[in-house]
Amino acid sequence: MTKVEVFQTDAAINVGNSGGPMFNLEGEVIGIVSHIVSEGGDFAGLGFAVTANVAKELLTSDSFWTGFAEELGLRAGHVEAIIGEEEMLLGGDIILKVGAIGLGAKFTGLEDIRGYLNKLKDGETMNVTVLRGGRVVNLSTKVKRNAMN
């Protein structure tokens, strides 16, 4: 099993916060909210976030998204914002799941997603679940091997 960088936080995390940014006191994004373990079902409990390092690797890997992001209809951020001193785009899709691989607290690494993609044969359907405008949306496309290489 591959290890993944996550951290525990005592920040209040409510149901529906998954996929949102986790900021430090300087306004820098340090992670993506992933999961809360709560006995009472409210914001009191142990919160977890995937580190910004993992998120950056997932989203900036040149070969990872090439060929199918546009086919799926993934929406990029479109609202320019400055948080702290860092410029970023907000408002795009937040990827929650690739195939059956969730990107939450039990996410084990990018190798699992790459393995899933590499096993797909030409013409098979690839599914991606995203958070778009507060709603969970399922996207799919047929795999075109020459577009993924």
N, C-alpha and C positions, 0 to 999 in steps of 0.2 A: 504494500500500500504506500502510495506517495504521500508525503506530508505537505500541508499547506499552511501558509502564514495566516493566523487569525489572532485577534486579541480580545481579551475580556474587558468590558467596560461597566462602570456603574452609572452611566448616563441612562436616563429614562428612555426605554424603547417600547413603543406601543405596537399592537398588531397593525400591520399595514406600513410600518416604517422600513421594512426590508427593502434593500436596494437604494436607499437614500444615503447621502454622504455623511461621514463622521468627521467632524472638524476638531482641530486642537485649539488652544486658546489664542493662537495667532491667526486663526481663520484658514489654516491650510487643511486640505482634505487629506486625512490620514488613513481612511478606510471606507468601506461600503458596509452599511448595517446589514447583518445577516440573519440573526436569530436571537430570541430570548427564551430562556428556560425559567418558567414561572409556575410556582405551585398554585397560585390563586388566579392565574389567567390574566393578570393585569401587568402594568409596567414594572412592578417590583420583582426583581429576580436577577439572573445573570445574563447580561447582554453580550453578544459576540459580533465582531465585525471582521470581514476579510480585509487584509491590509491593502493600502494603496499600491504597494509593489506588485501584488498579485493582480489587481485590477488593471494596472498599467501594462503588465505583461500580456494579459488576455486581450486587451483592446488595441495594443500597438504592434503585436506580432505581425510582420508584413505578410507572411504566407498564410496565416491562420484564417483571416476573413476574406482573402482575395477570392473572387469568383462567385461567391454566393451571398454576400451581404446585400447587394443590390437586388439579386434575384428574390431574396426573401422579403424585401420591402422594409428592411431595417431603417428606422428614421434616426438620423444624427441630431445632435444638439443644434439649436438654431438661435438661442438667446445668449448674446455675449454678456459675460459677467466678470467682474474682478472680485475675487475673494482673497483677502489679505493683499498680497502683491502678485498673485497668480491670475492670469487671464484664462478663462475657460468657457466652453459652450455648455449651456444647460438646455433641458427640455427634450432630449432624445430618448429613445427606447432604453430601458434597463433590462439586460438579458438575465432571465431567471433560470432558464433551463435549456440545454442543448440535447436533443433526443430525450433520453430518460435521466440525464445527468443534471441534477440540480446544482446551482451555484450558491447554495446557502451554507449553513454551518457544517454540513457533512461533505462539502466539496473536497475532493482529494487531490485535485491538480489538473493542470492543462493537458498532461499526457493522456488522461482519460478521454478528454474531448477530442484530442487529435487522433487517438486510437479509434474512437467511434466514427469520426469522419473518414479515416482511412479504410475502414471496413465497409463503408457504404459502396455499393456497386452502381455503375452508371444506370440511371433511370429510377433508382430507389428514391423514396421520399425522405427528406431531412426535415425534422421539426425543431423549431425554436420557440420558446415561450418567453414573452417580454412583458414588462410593465410599461404601458403607454397611456399617459394622461390619467393615471390612477386606476386603470383597468388592466386586467390580465388578458393578453391577446396571444393567440397561437398562430404562428407563421409557418409556412411550409413551402418547399420547392423540390423539384426533381433534381437529383444530382447529375451534373455534367462533368465527368472526370477531367476533360481538358480545361474546364474553367477553374478547377480547384488546384491545378498545378502551376 
